[in-house]
Amino acid sequence: MTKFKSISMKLGFTFSAIFISLFFILGFILYGIFTNIFVDYIQQDLLTRTKNHASILEKSFNESTIAHVLEMEQGIPSEVLITDSNNRILDSSIRLEEKITKNLHSKTIRDEGEIIENNWKNQKYIIAVSPIGNQLGFIYMFYPSSILREIVFVMNILFIAANAGILLLAFGIIGILSRSLTKPLLAMKDATTKMAMGKYRQTIPVKGQDEIAQLGNSIQLLGEQLKHFEDSRNDFLAAVSHELRTPLTYIKGYSDVLQKGLIKDQKEQEDYLRIINKEAHRVAYMVNDLFEMSKLQTGNFLLEKEAASINIPIEKVIMNLGPVARNKGLKLKMELQPDLPDIPIDLDRLEQAFYNLIENSIKFTTQGSVTVKTFVKSDFIVVEVSDTGTGIPASDLPKIFDRFYRVDQSRTRKTGGTGLGLYVVKQIVEAHNGEIHVTSHESTGTTFSLFLKIGVQK
């Protein structure tokens, strides 16, 4: 029963039904046309011969000519009957029967002759008649209907046999076509079933560029993307667990020490509190990235813009991250154009974006400096964050703004990170109708460039 529910069987039956219907309709039409043409040919041939014999008899209407006409028809299926003008039979090659004599004309015959009996299916003969001269007599010709019926019967047998052969061939071709059409569809079904079970990478055997091949390629691409997101999600969960565990361990450990009063020295207490505060800020920014990602995914990411200088959030971030850079022995430089025009921006969101960018540069720079520049170029305010860090491989550059993406897993484990920072940066910049680009060379450093258009932003 399941087999008959398959698409190949449905397509096969559908195509077969359509083909059989059209084939039989066309076959019956052709059969009728051929039969009518053949019968009409017999009738016209019979009528032509009666007229030819009539023209011969018209020239010499005597016993010798009549005998000659009858002799001419010997050896062929048709029969001849010749009468005078009163329909008295003068000579005949056919045995006279009452049914035949009843079919003799009872009206004036046209000069070109006539078919006076054409019911070949039910009557014994097809009968044609032509007048001889000017009321000299009439010549009748009889063609046995049984010959026509035998020919039509043979035609029926051939027609049925041809139909059966063509149908078998058609069924075979339709079966092959339906299987070739549904084979990739069945492969896609199996692939999507396996993908639903978590086996995302599937190979679908499709060829060509038609719609089915495009669908197969799309499913394969979907599987690759699902695998990528699954791996990214697992890496993200592992990274978040690690990133949260470390600061929370510091916070819990140092707060327990302070709570129990184990540290009496004021300076040491302040150091512990500073560590707790730093780790709390670290957790806060991480949670904020997660929160922003959640709002981006649900479409609740809103901006509260006000006209302000882009330098304001940059200066605030540099002030907060200055100690972090100094602890690593790095120079955190500002080259901010002081007379930048005010543009509509969300100060908090851009502060978060600049924090992610600058902290990222500090994190992946071991020596040298991190420089933040602002300047006007054409109709844009440009913000550049450059570092002298390890750089980003060219193969990773197109993916660094993807959600959860992290460049080097081994390096990331050392430096930390969830793969959300640059994703959030890009979303914030694009929400301001801006653009962000990156250029990088391994071992020499990376530059992120933000372009925000001067003028009214909606």
N, C-alpha and C positions, 0 to 999 in steps of 0.2 A: 504493500500500500504506500509506503514511504517513497518507493521508487517512482510511483506515478505522481507524486507531489513535487518531484524535482523539476527545476526550471528547464533542463534539457528535454524531459518528456513533454512538458507543457509546450515548449517551443516546437518540438517535433510534431505533436498532435495539431497545433495551430497551423503551422506551415503545411502539413499534410492535408488538413481539412480545406484550407484555402486553395491549395494546388489541385486537389481532386475535384473540387467544385468547379473551378475555372477550366480544368482539363475536360471534364465531362460536358460542360456547356459548350466549349469550343468544339469538342469532338462531335457532339450531336448536330451542331450547326454545320460543320464541314461534311458530316455524313449526309445530312439532308441536301446540302448544296450539290455534292457529288452525285447522289442518286438522281436528283432532278435533272442535272446536266446530262447524265448518262441516258436516262429515259427520253429526254428531249432530243438527244442526238439520234437515238433509234427511230423516233417518230419522224424527225426531219429527213433522215436517210430513206425511210420507207416512203415518205411522201415524194421525195425527189425521184425515186425509182419509178413510182406510179406515173409521174408526169413524163419521164423519159419514155416509158413503154407506151403511154398514150400518144405521144408525138409520133412514135414509129407506126402505130396502128392507124393514126389519122391519115397517113400518106397512102396506106394500102390496107384497108379494113376488109381482109378476107381470111379464109381458113388457113392458108399457108402462113400468113404473117402472125395470126393468132397462135398457131402451133410453134412458130419460131420464138415468140415472146415467152411461151410456157417453157420451151426448151432452155432459154436463157436463165431461168430461175432454178433449174435443176442443180442439185448439189449444195444448195444454200438453205438455211432454215425457213426463209419466208415462202409463202405460197401465193398463187395468182388465180384470180377469178375474173372472167370477162363476160359482160352482158351486152345486150343490145340496148336501144334507147328505152325500151319498156321493161328493162330489168329481167329479161328472159336470159337464162344462162346459156352462153354459146360454148364455152369451154372452161375447164378448171383443173388445177393441179391439187386441189384440196377436196377431201371427201365432204360432200354437202351434208350439213346437219340443220335441223330446224332452228336451233339457236343462232346459227350463222346466217341463215337466210333472213331471220328477223332483224339482223343488224344491217341489212342492205338498206340503202337510203330511201327515204320516202319524201324527199324534197329536192329542190334544185341544187345541184352541186356547183360551187364556184369554179371558174376556169382553172385556177391554180391548184385545185384539189383541196381535200380536207381530211382530217383524222376524225373518223366517226366513232371510234371506240379506243379509249386510252386507259381504261381501268385494268391495268396489268396485274393488280393484286388479286382481283376476283374473277376476271374474265379469262377465257382461254386464249384469245388473240388480241393484239393491237391491230386495228383495221384502218387502212388508208384508202381513199378513193379519188380518182381523177376522171373527168369527162373525156371522151374520145371525140375530137373534132366538134362539129356543130350538130349535136344530138345524134351522133352515130352509135354511141354506146358508152359503157363505163368499164374501167378496169379497177379491180380491187386487189389489194395486197394484204396478206395476213402474216403477222409476225408472232410466233408462239410466246405467250406470256411466261410459260414455264422457264424459258431460257433466262429471261430477266429475273425471275424469282430465284433461280439457281445462282446467277451472278451476284444478286443482292445478298443471298445467304452466305456465299463465300466471302463477300465483303464484310458481312457481320462477323464471321469467324476471325478474319484477319484483323478487323477492328478491335475485337475483344482481346485477341492475342497481343496485338500491339499495345493496347491499353494496359494489359497485365504487365507486359515487359517494361513499359514506360513507368508504370506505378512502382514496380519493384525497384527500378533504377532511381526513381525520384525519392522513394523511402530511404534508400541507401545514401543518396546524396544529402537529403535533409537530415538524416541521422548523423552523418559525418559533420555537416555544417553546424548543427545544434550542439554536438559535443565539442567541436573546436571553439564555438562561441561561449559555451558555458564552462569549459575547463578552467580558463582564468578566473571566472566568477567563483567557481568552487574553491580554487586556490585562495582567492581573496577571503572567502568565508572562513576557511581553515585558518588563514593568517590572523583574521580579526578575532577568532575564537581564542587562539593562542595568546594574542595581545591582551585579551581580557583576563587571561590567567597570569599575566605579568611577563610573558615572553615577548618583549616589544620588538626586538630585531627580527624581522621576517624577510625572506626573499620570495618574491612572487614572480613566477616565470611568464612575463608578458613581453611581447615584441611589437614593434611598430609605434605609430604615433596617434592611433585612433583613440576614441573616448575610453574604451576599456583599458588600453595600455596606460593612458593618463591616470585613470582611476587606480590602477595597480601601483603606479609610481607614487601617487599621492598617499596611498596606504603605507607603502614602504617608508616614505618620508615622515609620515605621521608616527610610525613606529620608532624611527630614529629620534624624533623630537621627544616622544614620550620616554624613551630610554635616557635621553640626555636630561630631561627634567627629573626623572626618577633618581638618577645618579646625583644630580645637583641637589635634590631634596635631601637625599641621604647624607651627602657631604655637609649640607647646610645644618641638618639636625645635629650631626656630630660636632660641627664647628660651634654651633650655638651652645651645645652642652659644655664643650670645653671652655668657650669664652665666658660663659656665666659661672662655671664652676670655679675658675681661678679667682676672679674678683670677690665672689661670694665667700670663698675660703679665707681670703685676706680679711674681708670685713668681719666675718664671724670670729676668726681667730683673734684679731687685734681687739675687737669689741669685748670678747670674753676676758681677755687679759685686763683691759681697762675696767670692766665691770667688777672684776674680783679684786681690784686694787693691788695687783701684783707689781705695778710700776709706780714708783714714788717720785722719780725724777721728772720735773716739769717739762724739760726739753724733750725727753724721750716720749712722754705722753703726747706732746704736740706732734712729734714725728709720727706716732701711731695714728693720731687723729687725721693728720695730713694724708697718710696712706689710705685710711678708710674713706676720706672724702674723695680722693683721686679714683679709687676703685668704684665708689658709688657713682661718680660722674661717668666712668667707663660703662657701667651697667645701664645708666640712664640713656646714654647715647645709643647703645645697642638696642635697648627696648624701644627707643624712639624710632630707630630705623625700621624695626619690625612693625611698629604701629603705623608708620607712614606707608610701608608696603601694603599693609592690610587696607588702608584707606584708598590707596591707588587701585587695588584689586576690586574693591567694592564701589568705586566711582564716587567716594566721599572726600576726595582730595580737593579742598577749596583754598583759595588764596585771599588774604586780606591785604590789599595793596594800598600803599601810600607813596606820595612823591618824596623820594629821598635819594641821597648819594649812595652809590654802590660801595663807596669806601667805608661806610659806617659798619656793616656787618663784617667786612674784611678785617678792619682794625680790631674789632672785638675778638674775633677768632684768633688773630695773631697774638694778642695779649694773653689769651688763655693757653695757647699752645707754645708760647715762647719758652717756658721752663722745660717743657718736654724736649724741645729741640736742643736747648743748652745742655740738658742731661746726657744727650747723645753726642755732644761735641759738634753740633751743626749750627750754622748761621741761618737764622730766619730773617730774610731781607724783605723790606717793603719798598716798592717803587711806585707809589700811587700818585696819579695826576691829581693835583689839588682842586682844579676848577672843573671837575666833571659835572655835566648837567644832571639835574635830578630827573629820575624816571620812576614810573609807578612800579613798586616792588613790594614783596612781602618780606620784611626784614628778618623775621624769625626763620622762614623757610630758606632764604638765601644764606643766613648764618649757618644753618644746618648743612647746606650744600658745600659751602666753603670749608666748614670744619672737616667734613668727610674728605674733601680733596686735599687739604693741607696736611691733615693727619696721615692720610695715605702716603703722601710724598715723604713725610718725616719717617714713617714706618719702614719704607723701602730704600732709605738713603742711609748709608753707613758713614760716609764722610763727605765733606763739602758743604753744600748749602741748599736751602729751599727759598726760592724767590717768587714773590707775588707782585705782579705788575697790573696797573690799570691805565688805559689810555683810550683816546677816541680815534676811530678809524672809519672814515666815510660816515655813514649814518649809524654806526654801532659803537657802543661802549664795549671794549674788549678787556677781559680779565684773563691773565696768564698765570698759571701756577707751574713753575719749572723746578726740577730738582736735578741733582747729580748722582742719582741712585743707580740701581741695577738695571733699570730699563725693562721694557716689555717685549717679548718675542713677537716678531711680525705676524706669526700665525695666530697669536692670541688677541691682537688688536681689534679685529672685528667683533669679538665676543665680550670684551671687558665690561660693557654696559648691560650685559644680560643679567637677569635676576639669578642670584646664587652663584654666578660664575666667579671662580678664583683662578688666577694664572697658574701658579706652581703649587701643587698640593704640599710638597715637602717644605717649600719656603713659607707657605701660608701657615703651616703648623707651628713654625718658629715665630712668625710675626703676629699670628692671630688674624681674625677677620671672618665675616660670615658670607661675603660675596654680595651684600646688599648695598654697600656704601655708594658705589658708582652708579648702580641702578637708580637709587633714590636721587642722586645728583642730577642725572639725565632727566628724570621725570620733573623735578623742580624747575630746571632750566627750560624745558619745553613748555611747562605750564606758564612761564613768563614769555612765551613766543620766541624763545631764544634757541641757540644751537650750541652744542659742545663738541669739540674735536680734540683728537689726541695725536701727538707725534712722539715716537720713542725710538731709541737705539740702545741695544743691549750694552751694558757697561758704561754708557755715557749719560744716560738720564732720560727723563720724560717731561713733556710739556702738555698740560691741558689748557685749552683755549675756549673761553666762553664768550659768545657774542649776544649782546642784548641791544635791541634796536632802540634808538633814541626817538621819542615821540610818544603818542598816546597808545597804550597797549590795552587791549580788551581782555 
